Amino acid sequence: MSALAFVWCSFYFTKGDMWMNESLRDQLQQWRKQTADQRQVHQEKKPPRKREELTDRDIRELMGTGRPRYARGKGGAYRQR
């Protein structure tokens, strides 16, 4: 059955739509126009993002450099470093 389907499809659809059925070609062109119009309607331009200006102090705070650090010490207890 798959060999017959391949023969039938290869008759109607060859590379470059050279042998495509005329009515099918017209339907495909109409569908392409409709979908192109729909895509343009749905695509909205987003406003450009503002670049966030961070100071050196803000960056250090985000990285957590001023916070206390803890590590395991002898006996498994947490100690501040």
Secondary structure, DSSP 8 states (H G I E B T S, - for coil): -HHHHHHHHHHH--GGGTT--HHHHHHHHHHHHHHHHHHHHH-------------HHHHHHHHTTTS--EEE-GGG-EEE-
